Structures are given as structure tokens and as C-alpha cells.
């Protein structure tokens, strides 16, 4: 079985998305919360979509534990309802597997 969905952030309109699921940007680094996250999340929840929230990693600026804690502190209302994901794409940091693993372990904890 295949599923279709999209990831959404500030740059996309606040609307119900096509497909089965939506993963919404929640945070970035240790100080940015996407101001459209909850609106997108709630619209798609009401439409019956499967849900997720993601954190845009900034390993070039911060340590993994600080970013993981910032993410969890800002997505508590979505826990046990949405999948949690790490957006790992900062140029020059893709080989820093230990940073990603530390972030994932802290979020899991």
C-alpha cells in the first residue's frame, strides 16, 4: 500500500492538503517556531488526515540536545497523535550522523 502526503511550512498556504497525510514544520534550531504550524495541523486534523510534525535541524549552529529539547517543548500538544520527524538537510553537515542520532535519542527519551 502506498500513501501520498506533503510536508508543509510557512511557505505553503493554510489549507487542507491533498493526499493521505501532512507533516508540518514545527521548529528550527533552538529559537524558531513556525507560526503556521498549528493552523495547518488543525485544518488537516479536522479533515481526517494522518499527521506529523518536524524539526528543521541546524547542526551548523547548535548542539543536538538543545535542539531536541526545544522541539519537544514546542510539540507536546501533538504527542501521541502525530509522528515526529527530523528534517536533515543543512549543507555540509549530512555526514554528522552522531548529531542526528543524539537528537533522535533525546526526542525518543
C-alpha positions in Angstrom: 0.0 0.0 0.0 1.3 3.4 -0.9 0.4 6.7 0.6 0.6 10.3 -0.6 1.3 13.3 1.5 3.2 16.5 1.8 5.4 18.4 4.1 4.3 21.9 4.8 5.8 25.0 6.3 5.3 28.8 6.4 5.8 28.9 2.6 2.6 27.0 1.8 -0.9 28.2 2.2 -3.0 27.3 5.2 -5.4 24.7 3.7 -6.3 21.1 3.7 -3.7 19.2 1.6 -4.4 16.6 -1.0 -3.4 13.0 -0.2 -3.4 10.9 3.0 -1.1 12.8 5.3 0.6 16.1 6.2 3.9 16.6 8.0 4.1 20.2 9.3 7.2 22.1 10.2 7.1 22.9 13.9 10.5 24.2 14.8 14.0 25.1 13.5 17.2 25.3 15.5 16.7 26.5 19.1 14.6 29.6 18.6 12.2 29.4 15.6 8.6 28.1 15.9 6.7 28.1 12.6 3.7 30.4 13.2 1.6 28.5 10.7 2.2 25.0 12.3 -0.9 24.7 14.4 -3.3 26.2 11.8 -2.1 23.8 9.2 -2.1 20.9 11.7 -5.7 21.6 12.9 -7.2 22.1 9.5 -5.8 18.8 8.3 -6.7 17.0 11.5 -10.3 18.1 11.1 -10.2 16.8 7.5 -9.1 13.3 8.8 -5.5 13.4 7.5 -2.7 11.4 9.2 -0.4 13.9 10.9 3.2 14.6 11.6 5.4 17.4 12.8 9.0 18.0 12.0 12.1 19.9 13.2 14.5 21.5 10.8 17.9 20.7 12.1 20.7 23.3 12.4 23.7 21.3 13.3 25.9 24.1 12.0 24.6 26.3 14.8 23.5 24.2 17.8 24.0 21.0 19.7 21.6 18.1 19.2 20.3 18.0 22.8 19.3 21.7 22.8 17.5 21.4 19.5 15.7 18.2 20.6 14.5 19.7 23.8 13.3 22.8 22.0 11.4 20.7 19.6 9.8 18.5 22.2 8.9 21.5 24.4 7.0 23.0 21.4 5.2 19.9 20.1 3.9 18.5 23.4 0.3 19.0 22.3 0.9 16.8 19.3 2.5 13.8 21.1 0.7 10.5 20.9 -1.2 11.9 17.9 1.4 12.8 15.3 4.6 11.2 14.1 7.8 13.2 14.9 10.4 13.7 12.3 13.8 15.3 11.8 14.4 17.3 8.6 18.1 16.9 8.0 19.4 18.9 5.0 21.8 21.6 6.1 24.6 21.7 3.5 27.9 20.4 4.8 26.5 18.5 7.8 24.9 15.4 6.2 27.8 13.2 7.4 27.3 14.2 11.0 25.4 11.0 11.9 26.2 11.3 15.6 24.4 14.7 15.8 21.2 13.2 14.2 21.4 10.1 16.4 21.8 12.2 19.6 18.8 14.3 18.5 16.6 11.2 17.8 17.6 9.6 21.1 16.7 12.7 23.1 13.4 13.1 21.4 12.6 9.5 22.0 13.6 9.8 25.6 
